Amino acid sequence: MSNRMNVAPNDLSAFWMPFTSNRQFKQAPRMMVAAKDMHYTASDGRKILDGTAGLWCVNAGHCRPKITEAIQRQAAELDYAPAFQMGHPIVFELANRLVDIAPAGMEHVFFTNSGSESVDTALKMALAYQRVKGEGSRTRLIGRERGYHGVNFGGISVGGIVTNRKMFGTLLTGVDHMPHTHLPEKNAFTRGEPEYGAELANELERIVTLHDASTIAAVIVEPVAGSTGVLIPPKGYLQKLREICTRHGILLIFDEVITGFGRMGTPFAADYFGVTPDIITTAKGVSNGVIPMGAVFVTKEIHDAFMTGPEHMIEFFHGYTYSGNPIACAAALGTLDTYKEEGLLTRGAELAPYWEEALHSLKGEPNVIDIRNIGLIGAIELAPIAGSPTKRAFSAFVKAFERGALIRTTGDIIALSPPLIITKGQIDELIDHVREVLRLVE
């Protein structure tokens, strides 16, 4: 065991932490020093139940043997290979394994290093595809209010979370946004897909009328909007989006960085909803969060459109130094082996009814104004403190950690997405932690 577990850094100032209230954290640090299966170990030795799969990514649980061993072997055999004009066997093996579990029609994979990179890759693919097809006038990209598509310029341009956008100038031009689907006045405390709101997909028709279909390259949505607070699509909504996009020759991109790899009780949300997009972005669960990796799935039609011209010419001028990194590929293969052997890509479907009942048992607790769930995802929305938005949920986050559970908050919403190995007893434990915290916060 590393002696670093017992050593506290003597200066926290150098590290500018991402998406963190740095000053608050550095006054009272919350340090993780080890992890195994469903638990972290805090620097004071306490076990912390992981209610969020790290950051929506550790779907198979922590420090799983097949993943660890695969990384160790690969690091000793081939640590790095260039991704441009060269290859190595393991990246082709991984691509084939991923296509095997992907929704029907998704036949090709492009590797990235994160969800943000996957999104920007998908947007570039969509724009370039329209151009190689001879429809270069299709340059507009359509996102959605409250959407989260990472933090690169393309992603925050099509994204719709104000705090992620407002500091960074005018962003990409030629972007429009559909309204979000959150209708608490009609759908509060819904179990699963809400009944109301499918007609909001028709807003895409309004945007098409405004700009004309001949100018629109692609629409990007999260099947379930995770980072904004778990907004679940109304029944029929995604189907309507698919129909409108098909009718107007617009590519439909599903951002499945969160929903991919078993989170819905199916391999992908596209499987759960029975809607096949043209492009799927993934990351997080593809390598269990162990080593950064992302993967963009595309149809044969999109891929083959680029495979023209002289064979010695590069077909798509895009990629990353670490695309398909050998050690990341090994981690992903170890992850896929673990998913397969333990049935984790579908285990969420077995646990979903129990998860739903446990979550909704929090109805009536102090300040709870809505509860939402689908697959192994849940959200408890709290009434904000007047004049201090986000403070109530953040206080819940801190108190939960102090009492032995890791939860995630966004705004005044508690979001839960545990590793797919969670047991019913651990679901009860997690919800009891949340219940206790709700009764303690202001």
C-alpha positions in Angstrom: 0.0 0.0 0.0 1.4 3.4 -0.9 2.7 5.5 1.9 1.0 8.5 0.1 -2.2 7.4 1.8 -0.9 8.8 5.0 0.7 12.0 3.7 -1.3 15.2 3.5 0.1 17.8 1.0 1.6 20.7 2.9 0.5 23.3 0.3 -2.7 23.1 -1.7 -2.3 26.5 -3.5 -0.6 25.4 -6.7 -3.5 23.3 -8.1 -6.3 25.3 -9.6 -9.1 22.8 -9.3 -11.7 22.3 -12.0 -15.4 23.0 -11.4 -14.6 23.6 -7.7 -15.1 26.3 -5.1 -11.3 26.4 -4.6 -11.3 28.7 -1.6 -13.9 26.7 0.3 -12.2 23.3 -0.5 -8.7 24.4 0.5 -10.0 25.5 3.9 -11.5 22.1 4.6 -10.2 19.6 2.0 -12.1 16.4 1.1 -9.3 14.0 0.1 -9.7 10.6 -1.3 -6.6 8.3 -1.0 -7.8 4.9 -2.1 -10.8 3.1 -3.6 -12.2 -0.4 -4.0 -15.5 -1.6 -5.5 -18.2 0.6 -4.1 -16.2 2.7 -1.7 -13.5 5.4 -1.5 -11.2 5.7 1.5 -10.9 9.3 2.7 -7.6 10.6 4.1 -8.8 10.2 7.6 -9.5 6.5 7.0 -13.2 6.6 6.6 -15.0 4.5 4.0 -17.1 6.7 1.6 -19.9 5.0 -0.3 -19.7 6.1 -3.9 -23.2 7.3 -5.0 -22.0 8.9 -8.2 -19.6 6.4 -9.9 -16.9 9.0 -9.4 -18.1 11.6 -12.0 -20.7 9.3 -13.7 -17.8 7.1 -15.0 -16.8 4.3 -12.7 -19.6 2.0 -13.9 -17.8 -1.2 -12.9 -16.7 0.0 -9.5 -13.3 0.9 -8.3 -9.9 -0.9 -8.8 -11.4 -3.9 -10.6 -8.7 -6.6 -11.2 -9.2 -7.2 -14.9 -8.8 -3.5 -15.6 -5.8 -3.0 -13.3 -4.0 -6.1 -14.7 -4.7 -5.1 -18.3 -3.1 -1.7 -17.7 -0.1 -3.2 -16.0 0.6 -5.7 -18.8 0.2 -3.1 -21.5 2.4 -0.5 -19.8 5.2 -3.1 -19.8 4.7 -4.2 -23.4 3.8 -1.1 -25.5 3.4 2.2 -23.7 2.7 4.5 -26.7 2.2 4.2 -30.5 1.5 7.1 -32.8 -2.1 7.3 -34.0 -1.4 9.2 -37.3 -0.5 6.9 -40.2 0.5 4.1 -37.8 -1.5 1.6 -35.7 -1.2 -1.1 -33.1 -3.3 -4.3 -32.8 -5.1 -3.5 -29.5 -6.9 -0.3 -30.9 -8.4 -2.3 -33.7 -9.5 -5.1 -31.3 -11.1 -2.5 -29.1 -13.0 -0.8 -32.0 -14.4 -4.2 -33.1 -15.4 -5.0 -29.5 -17.2 -1.7 -29.2 -19.0 -2.0 -32.5 -20.2 -5.4 -31.3 -22.2 -3.9 -28.4 -23.2 -0.6 -30.2 -26.7 0.0 -31.5 -27.4 -1.5 -34.9 -25.9 0.6 -37.7 -23.1 2.0 -35.7 -20.2 0.4 -37.5 -17.2 2.7 -37.0 -15.4 4.2 -34.0 -13.1 7.3 -33.7 -11.1 7.5 -30.5 -10.7 10.6 -28.4 -9.6 11.3 -24.8 -12.7 12.7 -23.2 -16.4 13.5 -23.6 -15.5 17.1 -24.5 -13.3 15.9 -27.3 -15.9 13.4 -28.4 -18.5 16.1 -28.8 -16.2 18.5 -30.8 -15.2 15.5 -32.9 -18.8 14.7 -33.6 -19.6 18.3 -34.5 -16.7 18.4 -36.9 -17.7 15.1 -38.4 -21.2 16.4 -39.0 -20.0 19.6 -40.7 -17.5 17.8 -42.8 -20.0 15.1 -43.8 -22.5 17.6 -45.1 -19.7 19.2 -47.1 -18.3 16.0 -48.7 -21.9 15.1 -49.6 -22.1 18.4 -51.6 -24.3 20.2 -49.0 -21.7 22.6 -47.7 -24.4 25.2 -46.9 -25.4 23.0 -43.9 -23.2 24.8 -41.3 -25.6 25.4 -38.5 -25.6 23.3 -35.3 -28.6 23.0 -33.0 -28.3 22.2 -29.3 -30.7 22.5 -26.4 -31.2 24.8 -23.4 -29.7 23.2 -20.2 -27.7 20.8 -22.4 -24.2 19.8 -21.3 -21.7 18.8 -24.0 -18.4 19.3 -22.3 -16.2 22.3 -22.0 -14.5 22.8 -25.3 -15.7 25.7 -27.6 -17.9 23.5 -29.7 -19.5 21.8 -26.7 -20.2 25.0 -24.8 -21.6 26.6 -28.0 -24.2 23.9 -28.5 -24.6 23.4 -24.7 -27.1 25.4 -22.8 -25.9 25.9 -19.3 -25.4 29.6 -18.7 -22.5 29.4 -16.2 -20.5 27.3 -18.7 -21.0 29.9 -21.4 -21.2 33.4 -20.1 -17.5 34.1 -19.5 -16.2 33.0 -22.8 -17.3 35.5 -25.5 -19.5 34.9 -28.5 -18.6 31.2 -28.9 -19.3 29.5 -32.3 -21.6 31.3 -34.7 -24.5 29.7 -36.5 -25.8 27.9 -33.4 -29.4 27.7 -32.2 -31.0 26.0 -29.2 -34.2 24.1 -28.7 -36.0 24.5 -25.3 -35.3 22.0 -22.5 -37.9 19.4 -21.5 -38.2 20.1 -17.8 -41.9 20.8 -17.0 -42.1 20.5 -13.2 -45.6 21.9 -13.1 -46.8 18.9 -15.0 -44.3 16.2 -14.4 -43.1 16.5 -10.8 -42.3 13.2 -9.1 -42.7 11.2 -12.3 -41.3 7.7 -12.2 -39.4 7.2 -15.4 -40.3 9.0 -18.6 -42.7 11.9 -18.1 -46.1 11.9 -19.8 -46.0 15.6 -20.9 -43.7 17.4 -23.2 -43.2 15.3 -26.4 -44.5 18.3 -28.4 -41.4 20.3 -27.4 -39.6 18.4 -30.1 -41.7 20.4 -32.6 -39.6 23.4 -31.7 -37.0 21.9 -34.0 -39.5 22.4 -36.8 -39.8 26.1 -35.8 -36.0 26.4 -36.0 -35.9 24.7 -39.4 -38.6 27.2 -40.6 -36.5 30.1 -39.3 -33.2 29.1 -40.8 -34.2 26.6 -43.6 -33.1 22.9 -43.4 -30.5 23.6 -46.1 -28.4 25.5 -43.5 -28.6 23.0 -40.7 -25.9 20.2 -40.3 -26.8 18.5 -37.1 -28.8 18.4 -33.9 -27.1 17.3 -30.6 -28.9 16.3 -27.5 -28.3 14.1 -24.4 -30.9 11.4 -24.4 -31.0 12.1 -20.6 -29.6 15.5 -19.7 -27.4 14.5 -16.8 -25.1 17.3 -15.7 -27.9 19.9 -15.6 -29.8 17.8 -13.0 -31.2 14.6 -14.7 -33.8 15.8 -17.1 -35.6 12.8 -18.5 -37.1 13.0 -22.0 -40.9 12.9 -22.2 -42.5 9.9 -23.8 -42.1 10.1 -27.6 -39.8 13.2 -27.5 -36.7 11.5 -28.9 -38.7 9.6 -31.5 -40.1 12.9 -32.8 -36.6 14.5 -33.0 -35.5 11.5 -35.0 -38.4 11.9 -37.4 -37.8 15.6 -37.9 -34.1 15.2 -38.5 -34.7 12.4 -41.0 -37.3 14.4 -42.8 -35.0 17.4 -43.3 -31.6 15.6 -43.9 -30.2 16.8 -40.5 -27.8 14.5 -38.6 -28.9 13.5 -35.1 -26.2 13.2 -32.5 -26.7 11.6 -29.1 -24.3 12.6 -26.4 -24.1 9.4 -24.4 -21.0 10.3 -22.4 -23.1 9.7 -19.3 -25.8 7.3 -20.5 -23.5 4.9 -22.4 -22.2 1.6 -21.1 -25.1 0.4 -18.9 -26.3 3.4 -17.0 -29.8 2.9 -18.4 -29.9 -0.8 -17.9 -29.1 -1.2 -21.6 -25.7 -0.8 -23.3 -26.7 2.7 -24.7 -29.6 5.0 -24.2 -30.3 4.6 -27.9 -31.2 1.0 -27.1 -33.4 2.0 -24.2 -35.4 4.5 -26.1 -35.4 2.6 -29.4 -34.1 5.6 -31.3 -30.9 5.3 -33.4 -29.0 8.5 -34.1 -26.4 9.1 -36.8 -23.6 9.7 -34.3 -23.1 8.7 -30.7 -20.5 10.4 -28.4 -19.1 8.4 -25.5 -16.3 8.6 -22.9 -16.4 8.0 -19.1 -17.7 4.4 -18.9 -15.7 3.2 -21.9 -12.6 2.8 -19.7 -14.4 2.9 -16.3 -12.9 6.3 -15.8 -9.5 4.7 -15.1 -7.6 6.3 -18.0 -9.0 9.2 -20.1 -10.7 7.9 -23.2 -13.6 8.7 -25.5 -15.1 7.1 -28.5 -17.4 8.5 -31.2 -19.6 6.0 -33.0 -20.8 6.7 -36.6 -22.9 4.9 -39.2 -21.4 3.2 -42.2 -23.0 5.9 -44.4 -21.1 8.7 -42.6 -17.8 6.9 -42.6 -18.0 5.8 -46.2 -18.8 9.3 -47.4 -15.2 10.3 -46.5 -13.6 7.3 -48.1 -13.2 8.9 -51.6 -10.4 10.5 -53.6 -6.8 9.3 -53.9 -6.1 6.5 -51.4 -2.8 8.1 -50.2 -4.7 11.2 -49.0 -5.9 11.7 -45.4 -9.7 11.5 -45.5 -10.5 13.4 -42.3 -8.1 16.0 -40.9 -8.8 15.5 -37.3 -7.4 13.5 -34.4 -5.4 13.6 -31.2 -1.9 12.6 -30.1 -3.5 10.1 -27.7 -6.3 8.8 -29.9 -6.4 5.1 -29.2 -3.5 5.2 -26.7 -2.4 1.6 -26.1 -2.8 1.7 -22.3 -6.1 3.4 -22.5 -7.2 0.7 -25.0 -6.1 -2.0 -22.5 -8.1 -0.3 -19.8 -11.2 -0.2 -22.1 -10.8 -3.9 -23.0 -10.5 -4.8 -19.3 -13.6 -2.7 -18.7 -15.6 -4.5 -21.5 -14.5 -7.9 -20.1 -15.7 -6.9 -16.7 -19.0 -5.6 -18.0 -19.5 -8.8 -20.0 -18.5 -11.3 -17.2 -20.7 -9.6 -14.6 -23.6 -8.7 -16.9 -23.2 -5.0 -15.9 -24.5 -3.5 -19.2 -28.0 -4.8 -18.3 -27.8 -5.1 -14.5 -29.3 -1.6 -14.2 -32.6 -2.9 -15.6 -32.8 -5.5 -12.8 -32.1 -2.9 -10.1 -34.1 -0.1 -11.6 -37.5 -0.9 -9.9 -35.8 -1.1 -6.5 -33.8 2.0 -7.2 -37.0 3.9 -8.1 -38.8 2.9 -5.0 -35.9 3.9 -2.8 -35.5 7.3 -4.4 -39.2 8.1 -4.3 -39.3 7.2 -0.6 -37.6 10.6 -0.1 -40.8 12.4 -1.2 -42.0 14.5 1.7 -38.6 15.0 3.2 -37.7 18.7 4.0 -37.4 21.0 0.9 -37.8 18.2 -1.7 -39.8 19.6 -4.6 -39.2 16.9 -7.2 -37.7 13.4 -7.7 -36.7 12.0 -11.1 -35.4 8.6 -12.0 -34.5 6.4 -15.0 -32.3 3.4 -15.2 -29.7 3.8 -12.4 -29.9 7.6 -12.4 -31.7 9.7 -9.9 -32.3 13.3 -9.0 -33.7 15.0 -5.9 -34.5 18.6 -6.5 -34.5 21.0 -3.5 -36.2 24.3 -3.0 -33.4 26.9 -3.1 -32.7 29.1 -0.1 -34.0 32.6 -0.9 -31.2 34.8 -2.1 -28.6 31.9 -2.0 -29.2 29.5 -4.9 -27.2 26.3 -4.8 -26.3 26.7 -1.1 -28.8 24.1 0.2 -27.6 21.4 -2.2 -23.9 22.2 -1.6 -24.5 21.9 2.1 -26.1 18.5 1.5 -23.0 17.4 -0.5 -20.6 18.4 2.3 -22.7 16.8 5.0 -23.1 13.6 3.0 -19.3 13.3 2.7 -18.9 13.9 6.4 -21.3 11.1 7.0 -19.8 8.6 4.6 -21.4 9.1 1.2 -20.4 10.8 -2.1 -23.3 12.5 -3.9 -23.2 15.1 -6.6 -25.0 18.4 -6.8 -25.8 20.7 -9.6 -27.7 23.9 -8.8 -30.1 22.8 -6.0 -30.3 19.3 -7.4 -28.8 16.2 -5.9 -27.8 13.8 -8.6 -27.1 10.1 -8.0 -25.6 7.5 -10.4 -23.9 4.7 -8.4 -21.6 2.1 -9.9 -23.5 -0.7 -11.6 -22.2 -3.2 -9.0 -24.3 -1.6 -6.2 -26.4 -4.0 -4.1 -29.9 -3.4 -2.9 -28.5 -3.1 0.6 -26.1 -0.4 -0.6 -29.0 1.4 -2.3 -30.8 1.5 1.0 -27.6 2.8 2.7 -27.1 5.5 0.1 -30.7 6.7 0.3 -30.6 6.7 4.1 -27.6 8.9 4.0 -29.4 11.3 1.7 -32.5 11.2 4.0 -30.4 12.0 7.0 -28.7 14.9 5.2 -32.0 16.4 4.0 -33.2 16.6 7.6 -30.0 18.3 8.7 -29.4 21.0 6.1 -30.9 24.5 6.4 
